[in-house]
């Protein structure tokens, strides 16, 4: 029987290992877990105090000046609290894709696409981290009145004066900004990482469907050849678990008319499954339906457009 030859996943790709380490493995370190365990209640307390100050001194100028900083801190706090749930989602996606054994079914072409996607994701993460760090440093350039909003600065006056104290304060600020923006950009890149894994699996399935008759193109009496029918059956069963719109479009172009009756039935089951809406499973109880997300977004935009038009109708001079 002729088998398809594929290349295993290249584990020694430097940026692939670094990319996963920064997004997943680093948060499994005990030191990082302990730090986050301490930081979470501190952030929650700081957000509570800053919310009280924000509401007490609330006016338009105060909102314009401190609103972005407040929302940034709130976002980092929520991200820090939900971080391990997001990581568990990524691990579930990895586990699900790992059960498909795509590592041993990657051709050089698919492997190159994985390398390109991972390289782009890693580069975008580094760029966003640098930009976020610069934005944090700019936000951290305090003025005298800012000390009433940023609670941590209230404790600086109790520290002894000197170069060592200044160095310590600047080091702590830099570490806090770096950690905060590493946490801030992590959820988006967790999703990117999960989608890269899903996309790679789709590449593998599409290529295997296109080459499902590989090795038997010039065989005489192909329909009666038992080895050919066995090979097609094994390849169909391997592919039947995965599907998307692109995979379905590729699948309907397959030359299936030389297959046995049993393989035609299996192929029909595969096509029926491939017509279902594209859905990404995050856990046993949580999944993302692409079409449902598009419909919800369209409904939201329509409602927003209706509200704007209604407001313009009530106030014609504002149009």
C-alpha positions in Angstrom: 0.0 0.0 0.0 1.3 3.5 -0.9 1.5 5.9 2.0 1.7 9.6 2.1 5.1 10.9 3.2 5.1 13.9 5.5 7.7 15.7 7.6 7.4 15.8 11.4 7.0 19.2 13.2 10.4 20.9 13.6 10.7 21.4 17.3 14.0 23.2 17.2 12.6 26.3 15.6 13.8 29.0 18.0 11.0 31.5 17.7 8.3 28.9 17.9 9.7 27.7 21.2 10.2 31.3 22.5 6.7 32.2 21.3 5.0 29.4 23.2 7.3 30.0 26.3 6.3 33.7 26.5 2.6 32.9 26.1 2.1 29.6 28.0 5.1 28.1 29.7 6.2 31.2 31.5 2.9 31.3 33.4 3.4 27.7 34.6 6.5 28.7 36.6 6.0 28.6 40.3 7.6 32.0 40.8 5.2 33.6 38.3 2.2 31.9 39.9 3.2 33.2 43.3 3.8 36.7 42.0 0.4 36.8 40.3 -1.2 35.3 43.4 0.1 38.3 45.4 -0.4 40.9 42.6 -4.1 40.0 42.0 -5.5 41.1 45.4 -3.2 44.2 45.4 -4.5 45.2 42.0 -8.1 44.7 43.1 -7.5 46.8 46.2 -5.8 49.6 44.1 -8.6 49.6 41.6 -11.2 49.9 44.4 -9.4 52.9 45.9 -8.8 54.5 42.5 -12.5 54.0 41.6 -13.5 55.8 44.8 -11.1 58.7 44.1 -12.2 58.8 40.4 -15.9 59.1 41.4 -15.2 61.6 44.2 -13.3 64.0 41.9 -15.2 63.3 38.8 -15.5 66.0 36.2 -14.8 66.4 32.4 -11.2 67.5 32.7 -10.5 64.8 35.3 -12.1 62.2 33.0 -10.1 63.3 29.9 -6.8 63.3 31.9 -7.1 60.1 33.9 -9.7 58.1 32.0 -7.3 56.2 29.8 -5.0 55.4 32.7 -7.9 54.2 34.8 -9.3 52.0 32.0 -5.8 50.6 31.3 -5.3 49.7 35.0 -8.8 48.1 35.0 -8.0 46.1 31.9 -4.7 44.8 33.3 -6.5 43.9 36.6 -9.2 41.9 34.8 -6.6 40.2 32.5 -4.6 39.2 35.5 -7.6 37.7 37.2 -8.7 35.8 34.1 -5.3 35.0 32.8 -5.2 31.3 33.8 -8.6 30.7 32.4 -7.4 32.0 29.1 -4.3 29.8 29.3 -6.4 26.8 30.0 -8.4 27.6 26.8 -5.2 27.6 24.8 -4.0 24.4 26.3 -7.4 22.8 25.6 -7.1 23.9 21.9 -3.5 22.4 21.8 -4.7 19.2 23.4 -7.6 18.9 20.9 -5.3 19.5 17.9 -2.7 17.2 19.4 -5.2 14.4 19.4 -5.4 14.8 15.6 -1.7 13.9 15.4 -1.0 16.6 12.8 2.7 16.8 13.9 3.4 13.6 11.9 1.3 14.7 8.9 3.0 18.0 8.0 4.4 18.3 4.5 7.3 20.8 3.9 4.8 23.2 2.4 2.6 23.1 5.5 5.6 23.3 7.8 6.7 26.5 5.9 3.3 28.0 6.4 3.4 27.2 10.1 6.9 28.8 10.3 5.6 31.9 8.6 2.5 32.3 10.7 4.4 31.7 13.9 7.1 34.2 12.9 4.5 36.9 12.1 2.7 36.2 15.4 5.9 36.3 17.4 7.0 39.6 15.7 3.6 41.3 16.3 3.8 40.3 20.0 7.2 41.8 20.4 6.2 45.0 18.6 3.0 45.4 20.6 4.9 44.7 23.8 7.5 47.4 23.0 4.8 49.9 22.1 2.9 49.1 25.2 6.0 49.5 27.4 6.7 52.9 25.8 3.0 53.9 26.4 3.3 52.8 30.0 6.5 54.8 30.6 4.7 57.9 29.1 1.7 57.3 31.4 4.1 56.9 34.3 5.7 60.3 33.8 4.0 61.8 36.9 3.1 65.3 37.6 2.6 66.6 41.2 -1.2 66.3 41.0 -1.0 62.8 39.7 0.1 61.5 43.1 -3.5 61.9 44.3 -4.7 59.5 41.7 -1.9 56.9 41.5 -2.0 55.5 45.1 1.4 53.8 45.0 3.1 57.1 44.8 1.8 58.0 48.2 4.4 55.7 49.8 7.4 57.1 48.0 7.7 60.0 50.5 8.4 57.5 53.3 11.5 56.0 51.6 15.0 57.4 52.4 16.4 59.9 49.9 19.4 59.0 47.8 20.6 57.5 44.5 19.9 53.9 45.7 16.3 54.9 46.4 15.8 56.5 43.0 17.4 53.5 41.3 15.1 51.2 43.3 12.0 53.2 42.4 12.8 53.3 38.7 13.6 49.6 38.6 10.3 48.7 40.3 8.4 51.0 37.9 10.1 49.5 34.8 9.4 45.9 36.1 5.8 46.8 36.8 5.3 48.4 33.3 7.0 45.4 31.6 4.9 42.9 33.6 1.7 44.8 33.1 2.0 45.0 29.4 3.2 41.5 29.0 -0.1 40.5 30.8 -2.1 43.1 28.8 -1.1 41.8 25.4 -1.1 38.1 26.4 -4.9 37.4 25.8 -4.9 38.7 22.3 -1.7 36.7 21.4 -3.1 33.6 23.2 -6.0 33.7 20.7 -3.6 34.3 17.8 -1.5 31.3 19.0 -4.6 29.1 19.2 -5.8 30.2 15.7 -2.4 29.4 14.3 -2.7 25.8 15.6 -6.2 25.6 14.2 -5.1 27.0 10.8 -2.2 24.6 10.6 -4.5 21.7 11.2 -6.8 23.0 8.4 -3.7 23.2 6.0 -2.9 19.6 6.8 -6.5 18.4 6.1 -6.8 20.3 2.9 -3.5 19.0 1.5 -4.3 15.4 2.5 -7.7 15.7 0.8 -6.1 17.1 -2.4 -3.6 14.1 -2.3 -6.0 11.4 -1.2 -5.5 9.5 -4.4 -1.7 9.9 -4.3 0.3 6.9 -5.5 -2.6 5.3 -7.4 -3.2 7.8 -10.3 -1.8 5.5 -13.0 -3.0 2.2 -11.6 -5.0 0.0 -14.0 -8.3 -1.4 -12.8 -8.1 1.0 -9.9 -11.6 0.5 -8.7 -10.9 -3.2 -8.1 -7.6 -2.7 -6.3 -8.0 -3.7 -2.7 -4.9 -1.8 -1.5 -6.2 1.4 -3.1 -9.6 1.2 -1.4 -7.9 0.4 1.9 -5.7 3.5 1.6 -8.6 5.8 0.7 -10.6 4.4 3.6 -7.8 5.1 6.1 -7.2 8.6 4.7 -10.9 9.5 4.8 -11.3 8.3 8.3 -8.3 10.3 9.4 -9.7 13.5 7.8 -13.3 13.1 8.8 -12.9 14.8 12.2 -11.9 18.2 10.8 -13.7 20.6 8.6 -14.2 24.2 7.5 -15.5 26.0 4.5 -12.2 25.9 2.6 -11.8 22.2 3.5 -15.3 21.5 2.1 -14.5 23.4 -1.1 -11.4 21.3 -1.5 -13.1 18.1 -0.7 -15.9 18.3 -3.3 -13.2 18.5 -6.0 -11.8 15.0 -5.1 -12.0 12.3 -7.8 -14.1 9.8 -5.9 -15.8 7.9 -8.7 -13.2 5.0 -8.6 -13.8 4.3 -4.9 -15.7 1.4 -3.5 -19.3 1.7 -2.3 -18.1 1.7 1.3 -15.7 4.5 0.7 -18.3 6.5 -1.1 -20.5 6.3 2.0 -17.7 7.4 4.2 -17.0 10.3 1.9 -20.7 11.3 2.0 -20.5 11.3 5.8 -17.4 13.5 5.6 -19.1 16.0 3.3 -22.1 16.2 5.6 -19.8 17.0 8.5 -17.9 19.5 6.4 -21.0 21.5 5.8 -21.6 22.3 9.5 -20.7 25.8 10.6 -17.1 26.4 11.6 -16.8 26.1 15.4 -13.7 26.2 17.6 -14.0 24.2 20.8 -12.4 25.9 23.8 -13.5 23.5 26.4 -16.1 20.8 27.0 -18.7 23.4 27.6 -17.4 26.5 25.8 -17.0 26.9 22.0 -16.9 29.7 19.4 -19.3 29.5 16.5 -18.0 31.8 13.7 -21.3 32.4 12.0 -23.0 33.1 15.3 -20.3 35.7 16.2 -20.8 37.4 12.8 -24.6 37.5 13.2 -24.3 39.0 16.7 -21.8 41.6 15.5 -24.1 42.5 12.6 -27.0 42.9 14.9 -25.0 45.2 17.2 -23.9 47.4 14.3 -27.5 47.6 13.0 -28.7 48.6 16.5 -26.0 51.2 16.8 -26.8 52.6 13.4 -30.5 52.8 14.3 -29.7 54.7 17.5 -27.5 57.2 15.6 -30.2 57.8 13.0 -32.9 58.2 15.7 -30.7 60.8 17.5 -30.1 62.7 14.2 -33.9 62.7 13.5 -34.6 64.2 16.9 -31.9 66.9 16.5 -31.8 67.9 12.7 -29.4 70.7 13.4 -26.7 68.3 14.5 -26.6 66.5 11.1 
